[in-house]
Every structure is written in structure tokens, then in C-alpha cells.
Amino acid sequence: MGASGEVRFSGAEEFALRKAILIYADSKSQPAYATVHDVQVDENGKSTVLAGVAATVQSVAEIARLLIRQVKIGDFLPENILSVGIDSLVWWVPPARKRVFFNSEKLGGECSAEIPHPGLIFRVSGESAWSVFAVKGKDRPTPGTPLFLAPYFNVWADGKICIGNVITPSGSAADTISAWEKAFFGSYFTHPNVHAPEKLVNHTGGAYGFWKKMLDGKYKRFPERVLVDMECTLSDLLNDRL
């Protein structure tokens, strides 16, 4: 999903290629080195990239600042937004009752129920990175709020959501939040993605035992005691340490 910003020009400016940045990567396509080059334009309009110099933190930061000045992220952010980046969005969903859908032989095949959910934090970034985490309580999370493993099927141990054949929204703007939540809660949960299903939640019978009771209406409020501590905080998520 791309950034939700847009670049605006007045229509009167004239633009010409002035500089180029070359990025060198290793065999795994991980960027390792960058150089900044001046560009020479001859009388025929042909551009030539000249010898460059190693990019420094200062030079890259200056280029980023110049480009960001042209980007409009948005005008209003509702209270549930926790962080907005050029191509990322983090938001909070307070505890609530929502319908879920399952398609799991161990739970009786296709089934659905409206159940209580814990507070959740979603993050979308880049083209396909989508993750979810659970939090305790009803208050808006702060940077020090502990994160817990979201107790759902189709979620990996690091919080990443297995998209499978789910049709996800395009974009990471604030106005796409409802679409992302609909994609998550409106899809079928099929199986635990953690390597050990019994570690998805702290509950007798593990993930299947827990969700059987949830679907049967055993819990009127979400039992936060079953959540598995990820031993990290919202600050770790906001600073890309997850």
C-alpha cells in the first residue's frame, strides 16, 4: 500500500534533473551503501550522471526534508490514531463486541458469533505489512503500554497477519481504517499461525479450547488473563523494533 500523501505544484515551476542517488544492495536486496551524484545536462538536453560522493546521514536527511515539504499527510487525526508515517499508520481499537467468522474443522467447520474482543492495535505499512497486537484495559495506549499477542488465528507470533486470499484495502491513510478492520474481522479465521497453538493464549486446551468457549458464549467480557505477554511496548512498535 502506498503513502496517502500527495505532491502539489502550482503549475508555474520548471523542473530539471539536478541530482541522483544511487543505492547499492547486497545479494538479499538489503540496501548497504548510497552515493549522491550531480547531473550534467548538455545543450541538447542529454543528462549525464557525474561521479558521486558517499551519502551521509546529513545529506540524506536534507533531501528527505526537502521532499517532505511537498507532501500533505492530512488535516485531522481522530483520537484512535497513534502514529502516522509517510507509508504507515498505527491505530487503536477499544475493547468491543464484534462478530467473527471461523472455518476450522476442529471448531466444527464454518461458524460465526458476536463476541467480546480486547483492545487492539493495528499497524499497516509499505505494500503488504499488516500486523495486530492486543492491549489490556480501556484507556488509549501510551508509548509505555505493554503489547500482548493478538489471540486470533491467522496471526504470527510477531503480530503479522497472514493475508492469504483476503482482499485488503489500498493505502494507509486514516480514512482507510474502517476498511482494514472490516478486512480483518470479516475474513475467516482458519488455524493458529504460531508454531505451538497452545502458546497463542494462556487457556486450557490452548487456542482451540479458548475459541470453542468464546464461540459458545462462555465469556461475556474478554478474559484479559489469557493474553500472552510479548515483552515489548507500543514504543517498540512505533520505533520499528518489532
HELIX and SHEET records of a PDB file:
HELIX    1   1 VAL A   57  ILE A   68  1                                  12    
HELIX    2   2 GLU A  105  LEU A  107  5                                   3    
HELIX    3   3 ALA A  174  THR A  176  5                                   3    
HELIX    4   4 ILE A  177  PHE A  185  1                                   9    
HELIX    5   5 PRO A  197  LYS A  199  5                                   3    
HELIX    6   6 GLY A  206  LEU A  215  1                                  10    
HELIX    7   7 GLU A  224  VAL A  226  5                                   3    
HELIX    8   8 LEU A  234  LEU A  238  1                                   5    
SHEET    1   A 2 GLU A   6  VAL A   7  0                                        
SHEET    2   A 2 VAL A  71  LYS A  72 -1                                        
SHEET    1   B 3 LYS A  19  ALA A  25  0                                        
SHEET    2   B 3 PRO A  31  VAL A  41 -1                                        
SHEET    3   B 3 SER A  47  ALA A  54 -1                                        
SHEET    1   C 6 ILE A  81  VAL A  84  0                                        
SHEET    2   C 6 SER A  88  VAL A  93 -1                                        
SHEET    3   C 6 GLY A 119  SER A 125 -1                                        
SHEET    4   C 6 ALA A 129  VAL A 135 -1                                        
SHEET    5   C 6 PRO A 146  LEU A 149 -1                                        
SHEET    6   C 6 ASP A 229  THR A 233 -1                                        
SHEET    1   D 3 GLY A 109  HIS A 117  0                                        
SHEET    2   D 3 ALA A  96  SER A 104 -1                                        
SHEET    3   D 3 TYR A 188  PHE A 189  1                                        
END                                                                             
